[in-house]
Amino acid sequence: MKLIKLACALTLGAALSACGSTDVVTRAAPIGGSSTTATVNYGTQEFAPSPELLTAEALQAAIVRQINVSQINVNVPSSLKASEANRYYPHGDIVWREDPIGDRHAQVGKIIKDAMLQGTAKFEGPVPIILDIQLVRFHALSEKARYTVGGVHHVVFDMMLRDGKTGEHLSKPRRIETDLEAFGGQQAKTAEGRGLTQKVRLTNHLAEVIRQQMVKPAGYENASHGFFQLVNRI
């Protein structure tokens, strides 16, 4: 269990303030304990890393090799408002057009679930963990923006890791905000001709987001996309 708790401390670094190797070790120590040296249990073998080798990157790489995401739960709350308004920037929590008109909550939930499955598929270690995702916002492009100026795809979600055997929460929720350049006009048509639809691009992007969140000590870091990115935060 020390392994899983340490994994959460590293993969959810921003939420738990895991900023350096010393902090990582201290935060991984048992609650209430006074020791500052972590002993990590890899299956049946115990490994007490020496101080000179104990870096966030080294621990992260070792831990990632031990975990597998055995279950992914995606929640798209019914309280989120789906907008069908054909404006450059529709107001709402969910803006999605590429599927036929229908249950937008279910449609974007499937995109997120497929992305999480894709992004965690290569974690094949012996220790199971559960990934919980709750959507906060999913903004793709309206028809008007898609066929003219383009913009930025904006997705916000909360994530949490749990013990795959007991269901115990292993960390506080971490909010992830991610943006992807959204093609418009001829660029969008050209991309679609190559099979790069909005759904394909968003799925691949979100898969990479969760992969980085799991493998990088500081977690995923959003890119800067200028004006349209700022508009999405209004």
ABEGO torsion letter per residue (X at the ends): XAAAAAAAAAAAAAAAGBABAAAAAAAABBBGBABABBBBBBEABBBBBBAAABBAAAAAAAAAAABBBABBBBBBBAABBBBABBBABBBEABBBAABBBEBAAAAAAAAAAAAAAAAAAABABABBBBBBBBBABBBBBBAAAAABAEEBBBBBBBBBBBBAAAGBBABBBBBBBBBBBBBBEAAAAAAAAAGBBAAAAAAAAAAAAAAAAAABAAEBBBBBAEAAAAAAAX
